[in-house]
Amino acid sequence: MSDTNDTDFITKQASDLLDTGNHAIILYGPPGTGKTFTAKQIARKLLEMDPNTHFENHAGSAVGEVRIVQFHPNYTYQDFIGGIFPKIKNEKIIYEQERGVFTHICKSAKDLSQRKYIIIIDEINRADLSSVFGELLYCLEYRGESLDIPLFGQFSIPPNVYIIGTMNNTDKSLIGFDLALRRRFAFIKVMPDMKVLENVLNFKANKEEFIRRAVALNKSLKDVLGLPDDKLIGHAYFLKITDFASSLSAQAMEMLWTYHLEPLLEEYLGMEFENLRAEIDNLKDAFCADFK
């Protein structure tokens, strides 16, 4: 596992790892740290695309292509690998065999072995992974080796298939991540990167003070409220200040706190939120104070 909060460094590190390792990584960390954005940047880098290119779900270049899927509790083996699905034809219900998104990618990768095929699995830990991946537990570890799977016969994951997963630690701990599946991925921790605020926010006044307060708030979450690193506030939450104002003000800060930051803290703290109300109010006063 690696731990850094530099988005550019993570992009390079992950790209190098995917090119030299077993081509499967998971970006994990607190909510709002740009894991999905970073996954797309990694895909762009692997496919030698301009990092500012608009990213479609099914994007590509001369080097290869990428697909994005999002896992959820009802996502199944049939969705990912394939199965028998009912269809209506001539006003009758028929059943047809269909490949899932991953077997489609693997077939294309096998047919065009000189190209890179990337699948980004957003919220990878929200599905029942052992069920969704099934026989892929073996195929992930032994790239190129064939295994007989129901309906599709001999199946293997070509070496030119790359998997990038993302997951929020607060949704489901790494401890609960299937150990057999876990060892088949490299894990890269993505933490809040306040340099993003410097680069993206276009406020002319008080931007440095705003960033200082964001950094101080995250430090206080650990020092005052006793929260672990996995429950810090990602930079994407602070970027939501632009939803409320074109310039920084105490009013805009309070709206950011009320509609985004405090609900997140309630989620983090659960029953302890009211017990820590005085400490939280002090953090709010410091964060939302008027700019001088």
Phi and psi in degrees as a GROMACS rama.xvg file:
@    title "Ramachandran Plot"
@    xaxis  label "Phi"
@    yaxis  label "Psi"
@TYPE xy
-122.802  153.058  SER-2
-138.533  114.989  ASP-3
-154.899  163.551  THR-4
-121.641  20.2557  ASN-5
-100.449  109.866  ASP-6
-60.9352  -43.1578  THR-7
-63.6042  -40.1978  ASP-8
-64.8153  -42.4228  PHE-9
-61.4866  -42.206  ILE-10
-59.2763  -46.1398  THR-11
-67.9341  -45.7577  LYS-12
-59.3259  -46.0532  GLN-13
-67.2606  -39.1341  ALA-14
-63.1331  -43.867  SER-15
-63.1012  -41.3318  ASP-16
-65.3838  -41.7348  LEU-17
-66.0728  -33.0845  LEU-18
-76.547  -22.6881  ASP-19
-113.973  -21.4875  THR-20
-94.0203  -144.415  GLY-21
-92.8132  15.4398  ASN-22
66.3859  31.0823  HIS-23
-144.645  118.644  ALA-24
-133.283  160.829  ILE-25
-130.857  128.339  ILE-26
-93.3952  124.117  LEU-27
-135.265  159.315  TYR-28
155.931  -170.303  GLY-29
-64.9501  160.581  PRO-30
-63.5644  150.169  PRO-31
78.4189  17.9559  GLY-32
-99.6611  11.3058  THR-33
75.7064  33.0394  GLY-34
-66.1226  -40.7654  LYS-35
-67.964  -42.2536  THR-36
-58.9745  -44.3178  PHE-37
-64.4662  -39.646  THR-38
-59.2531  -41.0908  ALA-39
-66.6504  -38.1616  LYS-40
-64.6962  -38.2232  GLN-41
-63.2414  -43.5328  ILE-42
-62.2519  -43.1736  ALA-43
-59.0122  -42.6604  ARG-44
-65.1148  -43.3922  LYS-45
-64.2709  -33.2254  LEU-46
-94.2426  6.93743  LEU-47
56.8622  39.5734  GLU-48
-94.2889  153.499  MET-49
-60.5093  130.038  ASP-50
-62.7865  -15.425  PRO-51
-98.9065  3.1898  ASN-52
-64.8295  136.587  THR-53
-61.4628  132.304  HIS-54
-102.792  114.284  PHE-55
-90.0511  166.277  GLU-56
-60.3498  -41.4056  ASN-57
-116.158  78.6459  HIS-58
-100.833  164.896  ALA-59
-168.358  174.956  GLY-60
-147.928  -172.464  SER-61
-64.372  -21.2374  ALA-62
-83.9626  -31.2609  VAL-63
170.598  -159.541  GLY-64
-149.59  168.172  GLU-65
-138.45  143.637  VAL-66
-121.877  149.724  ARG-67
-119.793  130.755  ILE-68
-129.606  153.49  VAL-69
-119.938  123.382  GLN-70
-78.5159  152.848  PHE-71
-153.664  170.698  HIS-72
-57.7717  -24.9376  PRO-73
-97.5872  5.69612  ASN-74
-73.3894  135.903  TYR-75
-124.899  171.351  THR-76
-56.9114  -40.523  TYR-77
-63.0157  -37.2345  GLN-78
-66.9385  -38.6011  ASP-79
-88.4513  -45.6803  PHE-80
-99.5099  -46.7078  ILE-81
138.51  169.489  GLY-82
-179.79  -161.788  GLY-83
-102.093  124.94  ILE-84
-123.349  139.907  PHE-85
-75.7748  142.534  PRO-86
-141.038  155.675  LYS-87
-101.135  122.08  ILE-88
-137.082  124.192  LYS-89
53.7183  43.4266  ASN-90
62.8384  20.1407  GLU-91
-125.162  149.41  LYS-92
-84.9326  123.554  ILE-93
-122.297  164.477  ILE-94
-121.212  127.001  TYR-95
-125.841  147.357  GLU-96
-81.8943  132.175  GLN-97
-134.726  141.735  GLU-98
-76.3558  147.63  ARG-99
-84.6486  175.422  GLY-100
-59.858  -37.2005  VAL-101
-74.8064  -38.1987  PHE-102
-69.1309  -31.1764  THR-103
-60.5092  -46.4587  HIS-104
-62.6371  -44.5489  ILE-105
-65.2209  -35.8276  CYS-106
-65.3448  -45.0758  LYS-107
-62.3899  -40.2204  SER-108
-65.5604  -35.3817  ALA-109
-71.341  -36.7293  LYS-110
-71.5903  -32.5021  ASP-111
-125.906  75.5307  LEU-112
-69.239  -13.3788  SER-113
-85.1573  -8.71382  GLN-114
-101.034  156.578  ARG-115
-97.7718  132.799  LYS-116
-118.619  118.876  TYR-117
-114.928  133.501  ILE-118
-118.164  123.83  ILE-119
-97.8064  120.584  ILE-120
-107.489  100.634  ILE-121
-78.1727  142.085  ASP-122
54.989  48.0639  GLU-123
-60.2436  -27.9373  ILE-124
-86.3738  2.83816  ASN-125
-81.886  -18.2568  ARG-126
-96.1749  167.497  ALA-127
-79.4474  94.9918  ASP-128
-64.591  -40.751  LEU-129
-60.0554  -37.7946  SER-130
-73.3721  -44.662  SER-131
-65.8411  -42.3802  VAL-132
-80.7402  -31.4774  PHE-133
50.6968  -124.57  GLY-134
-66.524  -11.5749  GLU-135
-65.4726  -17.4985  LEU-136
-53.967  -41.2128  LEU-137
-74.4062  -47.6452  TYR-138
-64.5747  -30.8221  CYS-139
-65.0873  -36.6272  LEU-140
-81.847  -33.5827  GLU-141
-115.404  76.3324  TYR-142
-59.0311  136.247  ARG-143
89.0482  -20.3418  GLY-144
-82.5257  137.092  GLU-145
-87.8094  147.894  SER-146
-139.334  140.46  LEU-147
-79.8253  122.214  ASP-148
-121.589  150.13  ILE-149
-54.7236  139.279  PRO-150
76.4616  -32.8614  LEU-151
-111.818  0.398102  PHE-152
67.8622  -139.241  GLY-153
-69.4157  126.797  GLN-154
-137.515  142.232  PHE-155
-147.558  160.557  SER-156
-99.7369  112.744  ILE-157
-62.3888  154.745  PRO-158
-67.307  -14.5272  PRO-159
-95.1528  18.9883  ASN-160
-103.771  129.4  VAL-161
-119.586  134.234  TYR-162
-116.456  126.092  ILE-163
-123.235  112.609  ILE-164
-103.528  155.157  GLY-165
-129.205  148.2  THR-166
-157.326  144.807  MET-167
-92.4157  128.776  ASN-168
-61.8539  -32.1622  ASN-169
-69.8963  -22.9255  THR-170
-75.4986  -39.4935  ASP-171
-162.804  121.876  LYS-172
-65.2373  152.647  SER-173
-60.5952  -24.5551  LEU-174
-61.0317  -34.1433  ILE-175
-84.8661  -1.37521  GLY-176
-75.7265  125.6  PHE-177
-46.9844  119.266  ASP-178
-63.7605  -35.4609  LEU-179
-64.6508  -36.4735  ALA-180
-79.2119  -35.4856  LEU-181
-59.9864  -39.0732  ARG-182
-72.0357  -9.82133  ARG-183
-88.5014  -4.04147  ARG-184
-119.415  149.736  PHE-185
-92.9596  139.871  ALA-186
-110.818  130.721  PHE-187
-123.188  120.633  ILE-188
-82.5334  130.551  LYS-189
-114.318  116.086  VAL-190
-108.576  168.746  MET-191
-53.9437  134.404  PRO-192
-120.723  95.2203  ASP-193
-70.865  -11.6254  MET-194
-64.1386  -24.96  LYS-195
-62.8919  -39.247  VAL-196
-61.7765  -41.4459  LEU-197
-62.3311  -40.149  GLU-198
-81.4484  -30.4368  ASN-199
-98.291  -42.463  VAL-200
-66.0966  133.699  LEU-201
-110.177  21.7771  ASN-202
-65.5131  135.536  PHE-203
-84.5084  -30.2346  LYS-204
-118.842  142.807  ALA-205
70.2203  11.0712  ASN-206
-64.3517  -42.8668  LYS-207
-63.4673  -37.8498  GLU-208
-68.3912  -38.419  GLU-209
-60.9175  -45.1206  PHE-210
-64.7315  -39.9361  ILE-211
-60.2058  -41.6158  ARG-212
-67.7193  -37.1843  ARG-213
-63.3442  -44.6948  ALA-214
-63.3981  -43.6709  VAL-215
-64.3019  -37.0731  ALA-216
-64.2607  -45.5136  LEU-217
-63.022  -37.1864  ASN-218
-64.191  -39.3868  LYS-219
-69.8905  -29.4729  SER-220
-59.6983  -35.7387  LEU-221
-81.5021  -48.8467  LYS-222
-74.8896  -36.5447  ASP-223
-97.8089  -46.3232  VAL-224
-93.8108  -10.6945  LEU-225
73.978  22.8196  GLY-226
-79.9876  147.689  LEU-227
-78.9879  171.557  PRO-228
-57.2687  -32.1594  ASP-229
-69.3706  -8.62808  ASP-230
-120.527  37.1565  LYS-231
-83.707  174.826  LEU-232
-100.945  120.726  ILE-233
-69.5835  155.089  GLY-234
-61.2062  -26.8881  HIS-235
-62.7612  -30.2012  ALA-236
-66.355  -40.7357  TYR-237
-70.4555  -28.7371  PHE-238
-65.8456  -18.4664  LEU-239
-68.6341  -5.53316  LYS-240
-57.8373  -28.5138  ILE-241
-69.8082  -14.3227  THR-242
-71.7837  -19.7273  ASP-243
-110.437  -21.0855  PHE-244
-160.898  155.565  ALA-245
-95.1861  -3.82756  SER-246
-144.644  154.584  SER-247
-79.1609  133.715  LEU-248
-152.423  164.836  SER-249
-61.8173  -35.8705  ALA-250
-64.505  -44.21  GLN-251
-64.3072  -38.9806  ALA-252
-64.0423  -40.0572  MET-253
-68.0897  -36.1769  GLU-254
-66.4263  -40.9928  MET-255
-60.2771  -43.9728  LEU-256
-63.129  -48.0351  TRP-257
-66.4012  -42.0583  THR-258
-95.9599  -14.8667  TYR-259
-129.943  -51.2776  HIS-260
-76.1797  -47.1755  LEU-261
-64.4501  -43.7138  GLU-262
-58.9129  -35.0292  PRO-263
-66.5826  -41.5713  LEU-264
-64.8471  -37.293  LEU-265
-60.6078  -41.017  GLU-266
-65.1912  -43.64  GLU-267
-63.7074  -43.527  TYR-268
-91.0671  -23.5484  LEU-269
58.7093  -128.494  GLY-270
-65.3972  -20.0402  MET-271
-77.7367  -11.7434  GLU-272
-57.0254  -50.4674  PHE-273
-68.183  -32.4459  GLU-274
-66.0065  -26.0803  ASN-275
-104.65  18.6895  LEU-276
-55.4985  -42.3495  ARG-277
-62.9048  -45.0355  ALA-278
-64.5102  -39.4728  GLU-279
-66.8167  -40.3772  ILE-280
-62.2342  -36.6589  ASP-281
-65.8706  -39.9857  ASN-282
-64.4616  -39.3593  LEU-283
-63.8056  -44.9108  LYS-284
-60.5172  -41.7971  ASP-285
-67.9195  -39.2006  ALA-286
-74.5052  -37.006  PHE-287
-97.2131  5.56408  CYS-288
-56.9566  151.308  ALA-289
-64.1701  148.832  ASP-290
-84.3989  135.574  PHE-291
